Amino acid sequence: MKRFRTITMLSLVAVLCFATGANAQSGNKKMLAEWRDGDYIVRRYVVTENAPQNANYEIHYAINSANTVVGFEDNSEELARLDKFFSDLRRDTTMHISKIEITGYASPDGTTKFNSELARKRAQELSSMLAKRYGLSGNNIAISSHVEPWSATTDAIKTSNLDNRGDLVRIVNSNEPPMTIDNRLKHENTAWRWMKNDVLPDMRRATVTIAYTKDKVVDNREYKPVKSTPTEVVVVEEVITEKPDKRHHDHNKDKRHQKHKRNVVVLNEWDGVIIDMGAATEGCCPTSCE
């Protein structure tokens, strides 16, 4: 004889919510994942930052040259810093470039026309080099150029050890044409040698300014205790068998000699584990059972 019965019991169930790479968005936030940590629901978001940061680099050039030479002055160190920036950019998905600006500069000595063209060529040369080196599109790079005025040497003159610092400051800040100032300074032998070796070379350069944003990853924790949920345990099958009395060979149903064999299988729906409870014998008379 087969009988089926259902038993309901209470069990503590942890409700676990996990969403990796979820695409839920809220304004400037994008949810990345959601999971349970004890009594808390944790949601991880990436928050878009609108305020850009700047990374600045400077490449130097020889006099009258627009060729970007890696080994010139400290160019190798600056290019190594640029390499690291773009390497980090490729690995870090939270970094986003908004603008790249390259400005070429020329020192004030010489003619204004020549210097203007030289400054522009330095910017173009560096732009082409970086586009090829880092796989950039030329449309993403803004180019400009600038010829330094003689007045840009004022601070260097004031902090120098030159005896005629006052006269030199008045010369470089005068309203005279740049070539006139150039000629006057060249007549100041000591001052000109110092300026030619220590001041003007730093003005022959091109700068790289990279504006970028870096998103933030934040975790929000919400207190949400685990609730008890009933779990159904099902007795799948119960089998009752009878064993005759060996001494009397009587097949009549003598309830004193009945043996009940129950094969019980319990299905726990919470964790999916099936447990075999085994066989149990009961109802046997101690004085007559073997």
Contacts in CASP RR format, 6 or more apart in sequence:
PFRMAT RR
TARGET T0000
AUTHOR 0000-0000-0000
METHOD contacts of the structure
MODEL  1
MKRFRTITMLSLVAVLCFATGANAQSGNKKMLAEWRDGDYIVRRYVVTEN
APQNANYEIHYAINSANTVVGFEDNSEELARLDKFFSDLRRDTTMHISKI
EITGYASPDGTTKFNSELARKRAQELSSMLAKRYGLSGNNIAISSHVEPW
SATTDAIKTSNLDNRGDLVRIVNSNEPPMTIDNRLKHENTAWRWMKNDVL
PDMRRATVTIAYTKDKVVDNREYKPVKSTPTEVVVVEEVITEKPDKRHHD
HNKDKRHQKHKRNVVVLNEWDGVIIDMGAATEGCCPTSCE
1 239 0 8 1.000
1 240 0 8 1.000
2 237 0 8 1.000
2 238 0 8 1.000
2 239 0 8 1.000
3 238 0 8 1.000
3 240 0 8 1.000
4 235 0 8 1.000
4 236 0 8 1.000
4 237 0 8 1.000
4 238 0 8 1.000
5 235 0 8 1.000
5 238 0 8 1.000
6 232 0 8 1.000
6 234 0 8 1.000
6 235 0 8 1.000
7 232 0 8 1.000
7 233 0 8 1.000
7 234 0 8 1.000
7 235 0 8 1.000
8 230 0 8 1.000
8 232 0 8 1.000
8 233 0 8 1.000
9 230 0 8 1.000
9 231 0 8 1.000
9 232 0 8 1.000
9 233 0 8 1.000
10 228 0 8 1.000
10 230 0 8 1.000
10 231 0 8 1.000
11 228 0 8 1.000
11 229 0 8 1.000
11 230 0 8 1.000
11 231 0 8 1.000
11 268 0 8 1.000
11 270 0 8 1.000
12 226 0 8 1.000
12 228 0 8 1.000
12 229 0 8 1.000
13 226 0 8 1.000
13 228 0 8 1.000
13 229 0 8 1.000
13 231 0 8 1.000
13 270 0 8 1.000
14 36 0 8 1.000
14 226 0 8 1.000
15 36 0 8 1.000
15 226 0 8 1.000
15 227 0 8 1.000
15 229 0 8 1.000
16 35 0 8 1.000
16 36 0 8 1.000
17 34 0 8 1.000
17 35 0 8 1.000
17 36 0 8 1.000
17 41 0 8 1.000
18 33 0 8 1.000
18 34 0 8 1.000
18 35 0 8 1.000
18 36 0 8 1.000
19 31 0 8 1.000
19 33 0 8 1.000
19 34 0 8 1.000
20 32 0 8 1.000
20 33 0 8 1.000
21 31 0 8 1.000
21 32 0 8 1.000
21 33 0 8 1.000
22 31 0 8 1.000
22 32 0 8 1.000
22 33 0 8 1.000
22 34 0 8 1.000
23 30 0 8 1.000
23 31 0 8 1.000
24 30 0 8 1.000
24 31 0 8 1.000
25 31 0 8 1.000
26 45 0 8 1.000
28 47 0 8 1.000
28 48 0 8 1.000
28 50 0 8 1.000
29 45 0 8 1.000
29 46 0 8 1.000
29 47 0 8 1.000
29 48 0 8 1.000
30 45 0 8 1.000
30 46 0 8 1.000
30 48 0 8 1.000
31 43 0 8 1.000
31 44 0 8 1.000
31 45 0 8 1.000
32 44 0 8 1.000
32 45 0 8 1.000
32 46 0 8 1.000
32 217 0 8 1.000
33 43 0 8 1.000
33 44 0 8 1.000
34 41 0 8 1.000
34 42 0 8 1.000
34 43 0 8 1.000
34 44 0 8 1.000
35 41 0 8 1.000
35 42 0 8 1.000
36 42 0 8 1.000
36 226 0 8 1.000
37 221 0 8 1.000
38 226 0 8 1.000
39 223 0 8 1.000
39 224 0 8 1.000
39 225 0 8 1.000
39 226 0 8 1.000
40 221 0 8 1.000
40 222 0 8 1.000
40 223 0 8 1.000
40 224 0 8 1.000
41 221 0 8 1.000
41 222 0 8 1.000
41 224 0 8 1.000
42 219 0 8 1.000
42 220 0 8 1.000
42 221 0 8 1.000
42 222 0 8 1.000
43 219 0 8 1.000
43 220 0 8 1.000
43 222 0 8 1.000
44 217 0 8 1.000
44 218 0 8 1.000
44 219 0 8 1.000
44 220 0 8 1.000
45 217 0 8 1.000
45 218 0 8 1.000
45 219 0 8 1.000
45 220 0 8 1.000
46 94 0 8 1.000
46 215 0 8 1.000
46 216 0 8 1.000
46 217 0 8 1.000
47 215 0 8 1.000
47 216 0 8 1.000
47 217 0 8 1.000
47 218 0 8 1.000
48 213 0 8 1.000
48 215 0 8 1.000
49 213 0 8 1.000
49 214 0 8 1.000
49 215 0 8 1.000
49 216 0 8 1.000
50 213 0 8 1.000
51 213 0 8 1.000
52 98 0 8 1.000
52 99 0 8 1.000
52 211 0 8 1.000
52 212 0 8 1.000
52 213 0 8 1.000
53 211 0 8 1.000
53 212 0 8 1.000
53 213 0 8 1.000
53 214 0 8 1.000
54 209 0 8 1.000
54 210 0 8 1.000
54 211 0 8 1.000
54 212 0 8 1.000
55 85 0 8 1.000
55 209 0 8 1.000
55 210 0 8 1.000
55 212 0 8 1.000
56 207 0 8 1.000
56 208 0 8 1.000
56 209 0 8 1.000
56 210 0 8 1.000
57 78 0 8 1.000
57 81 0 8 1.000
57 82 0 8 1.000
57 207 0 8 1.000
57 208 0 8 1.000
57 210 0 8 1.000
58 78 0 8 1.000
58 205 0 8 1.000
58 206 0 8 1.000
58 207 0 8 1.000
58 208 0 8 1.000
59 68 0 8 1.000
59 75 0 8 1.000
59 78 0 8 1.000
59 79 0 8 1.000
59 126 0 8 1.000
59 205 0 8 1.000
59 206 0 8 1.000
59 207 0 8 1.000
59 208 0 8 1.000
60 72 0 8 1.000
60 73 0 8 1.000
60 74 0 8 1.000
60 75 0 8 1.000
60 201 0 8 1.000
60 202 0 8 1.000
60 204 0 8 1.000
60 205 0 8 1.000
61 67 0 8 1.000
61 68 0 8 1.000
61 69 0 8 1.000
61 72 0 8 1.000
61 122 0 8 1.000
61 204 0 8 1.000
61 205 0 8 1.000
61 206 0 8 1.000
62 69 0 8 1.000
62 72 0 8 1.000
62 204 0 8 1.000
63 107 0 8 1.000
63 201 0 8 1.000
63 204 0 8 1.000
64 118 0 8 1.000
66 118 0 8 1.000
66 121 0 8 1.000
66 122 0 8 1.000
66 124 0 8 1.000
66 125 0 8 1.000
67 125 0 8 1.000
68 75 0 8 1.000
68 122 0 8 1.000
68 125 0 8 1.000
68 126 0 8 1.000
68 129 0 8 1.000
68 206 0 8 1.000
69 75 0 8 1.000
70 76 0 8 1.000
70 79 0 8 1.000
73 201 0 8 1.000
82 130 0 8 1.000
82 133 0 8 1.000
82 134 0 8 1.000
82 208 0 8 1.000
85 210 0 8 1.000
86 134 0 8 1.000
88 95 0 8 1.000
89 95 0 8 1.000
89 97 0 8 1.000
89 212 0 8 1.000
92 214 0 8 1.000
94 214 0 8 1.000
94 215 0 8 1.000
94 216 0 8 1.000
94 217 0 8 1.000
95 212 0 8 1.000
95 213 0 8 1.000
95 214 0 8 1.000
95 215 0 8 1.000
96 212 0 8 1.000
96 213 0 8 1.000
96 214 0 8 1.000
96 215 0 8 1.000
97 140 0 8 1.000
97 210 0 8 1.000
97 211 0 8 1.000
97 212 0 8 1.000
98 211 0 8 1.000
98 212 0 8 1.000
98 213 0 8 1.000
99 140 0 8 1.000
99 142 0 8 1.000
99 210 0 8 1.000
99 211 0 8 1.000
100 130 0 8 1.000
100 136 0 8 1.000
100 140 0 8 1.000
100 141 0 8 1.000
100 142 0 8 1.000
100 208 0 8 1.000
100 209 0 8 1.000
100 210 0 8 1.000
100 211 0 8 1.000
101 141 0 8 1.000
101 142 0 8 1.000
101 143 0 8 1.000
101 144 0 8 1.000
101 208 0 8 1.000
101 209 0 8 1.000
101 211 0 8 1.000
102 123 0 8 1.000
102 126 0 8 1.000
102 127 0 8 1.000
102 130 0 8 1.000
102 141 0 8 1.000
102 142 0 8 1.000
102 143 0 8 1.000
102 144 0 8 1.000
102 206 0 8 1.000
102 207 0 8 1.000
102 208 0 8 1.000
102 209 0 8 1.000
103 123 0 8 1.000
103 143 0 8 1.000
103 144 0 8 1.000
103 145 0 8 1.000
103 146 0 8 1.000
103 206 0 8 1.000
103 207 0 8 1.000
103 209 0 8 1.000
104 119 0 8 1.000
104 120 0 8 1.000
104 122 0 8 1.000
104 123 0 8 1.000
104 126 0 8 1.000
104 144 0 8 1.000
104 145 0 8 1.000
104 146 0 8 1.000
104 205 0 8 1.000
104 206 0 8 1.000
104 207 0 8 1.000
105 119 0 8 1.000
105 122 0 8 1.000
105 145 0 8 1.000
105 146 0 8 1.000
105 147 0 8 1.000
105 148 0 8 1.000
105 203 0 8 1.000
105 204 0 8 1.000
105 205 0 8 1.000
105 206 0 8 1.000
105 207 0 8 1.000
106 115 0 8 1.000
106 116 0 8 1.000
106 118 0 8 1.000
106 119 0 8 1.000
106 122 0 8 1.000
106 145 0 8 1.000
106 146 0 8 1.000
106 147 0 8 1.000
106 148 0 8 1.000
106 203 0 8 1.000
106 204 0 8 1.000
107 115 0 8 1.000
107 148 0 8 1.000
107 200 0 8 1.000
107 201 0 8 1.000
107 203 0 8 1.000
107 204 0 8 1.000
108 115 0 8 1.000
108 147 0 8 1.000
108 148 0 8 1.000
108 149 0 8 1.000
108 150 0 8 1.000
108 152 0 8 1.000
108 153 0 8 1.000
108 178 0 8 1.000
108 181 0 8 1.000
108 182 0 8 1.000
108 200 0 8 1.000
108 203 0 8 1.000
109 182 0 8 1.000
109 196 0 8 1.000
109 200 0 8 1.000
110 178 0 8 1.000
110 179 0 8 1.000
110 182 0 8 1.000
111 179 0 8 1.000
112 147 0 8 1.000
112 178 0 8 1.000
112 179 0 8 1.000
115 147 0 8 1.000
116 145 0 8 1.000
116 147 0 8 1.000
119 145 0 8 1.000
119 146 0 8 1.000
119 147 0 8 1.000
120 143 0 8 1.000
120 145 0 8 1.000
122 145 0 8 1.000
122 204 0 8 1.000
122 205 0 8 1.000
122 206 0 8 1.000
123 143 0 8 1.000
123 144 0 8 1.000
123 145 0 8 1.000
123 206 0 8 1.000
124 143 0 8 1.000
125 206 0 8 1.000
126 206 0 8 1.000
126 208 0 8 1.000
127 138 0 8 1.000
127 141 0 8 1.000
127 143 0 8 1.000
130 136 0 8 1.000
130 141 0 8 1.000
130 208 0 8 1.000
131 137 0 8 1.000
131 138 0 8 1.000
131 141 0 8 1.000
148 203 0 8 1.000
149 178 0 8 1.000
150 171 0 8 1.000
150 172 0 8 1.000
150 173 0 8 1.000
150 178 0 8 1.000
150 181 0 8 1.000
150 182 0 8 1.000
150 185 0 8 1.000
151 172 0 8 1.000
151 173 0 8 1.000
152 203 0 8 1.000
153 172 0 8 1.000
153 195 0 8 1.000
153 199 0 8 1.000
153 200 0 8 1.000
154 169 0 8 1.000
154 172 0 8 1.000
154 173 0 8 1.000
156 195 0 8 1.000
156 198 0 8 1.000
156 199 0 8 1.000
157 165 0 8 1.000
157 166 0 8 1.000
157 168 0 8 1.000
157 169 0 8 1.000
157 172 0 8 1.000
158 165 0 8 1.000
158 169 0 8 1.000
160 194 0 8 1.000
162 168 0 8 1.000
162 190 0 8 1.000
162 191 0 8 1.000
162 194 0 8 1.000
164 188 0 8 1.000
164 191 0 8 1.000
167 188 0 8 1.000
168 185 0 8 1.000
168 188 0 8 1.000
168 191 0 8 1.000
171 181 0 8 1.000
171 184 0 8 1.000
171 185 0 8 1.000
172 181 0 8 1.000
172 185 0 8 1.000
174 181 0 8 1.000
176 184 0 8 1.000
185 191 0 8 1.000
185 192 0 8 1.000
185 195 0 8 1.000
186 192 0 8 1.000
231 268 0 8 1.000
231 269 0 8 1.000
231 270 0 8 1.000
232 269 0 8 1.000
233 266 0 8 1.000
233 267 0 8 1.000
233 268 0 8 1.000
234 266 0 8 1.000
234 267 0 8 1.000
235 264 0 8 1.000
235 265 0 8 1.000
235 266 0 8 1.000
236 264 0 8 1.000
236 265 0 8 1.000
236 266 0 8 1.000
236 267 0 8 1.000
237 263 0 8 1.000
237 264 0 8 1.000
237 265 0 8 1.000
238 262 0 8 1.000
238 263 0 8 1.000
238 264 0 8 1.000
239 261 0 8 1.000
239 262 0 8 1.000
239 263 0 8 1.000
240 260 0 8 1.000
240 261 0 8 1.000
240 262 0 8 1.000
241 259 0 8 1.000
241 260 0 8 1.000
241 261 0 8 1.000
242 253 0 8 1.000
242 258 0 8 1.000
242 259 0 8 1.000
243 257 0 8 1.000
243 258 0 8 1.000
243 259 0 8 1.000
244 250 0 8 1.000
244 251 0 8 1.000
244 257 0 8 1.000
245 254 0 8 1.000
245 257 0 8 1.000
245 288 0 8 1.000
246 290 0 8 1.000
247 288 0 8 1.000
256 285 0 8 1.000
256 288 0 8 1.000
257 284 0 8 1.000
257 285 0 8 1.000
257 288 0 8 1.000
257 289 0 8 1.000
258 283 0 8 1.000
258 284 0 8 1.000
259 281 0 8 1.000
259 282 0 8 1.000
259 283 0 8 1.000
259 284 0 8 1.000
259 289 0 8 1.000
260 280 0 8 1.000
260 281 0 8 1.000
260 282 0 8 1.000
260 283 0 8 1.000
261 279 0 8 1.000
261 280 0 8 1.000
261 281 0 8 1.000
262 279 0 8 1.000
262 280 0 8 1.000
263 278 0 8 1.000
263 279 0 8 1.000
264 277 0 8 1.000
264 278 0 8 1.000
264 280 0 8 1.000
265 274 0 8 1.000
265 275 0 8 1.000
265 276 0 8 1.000
265 277 0 8 1.000
266 274 0 8 1.000
266 275 0 8 1.000
266 277 0 8 1.000
267 274 0 8 1.000
268 274 0 8 1.000
268 275 0 8 1.000
END
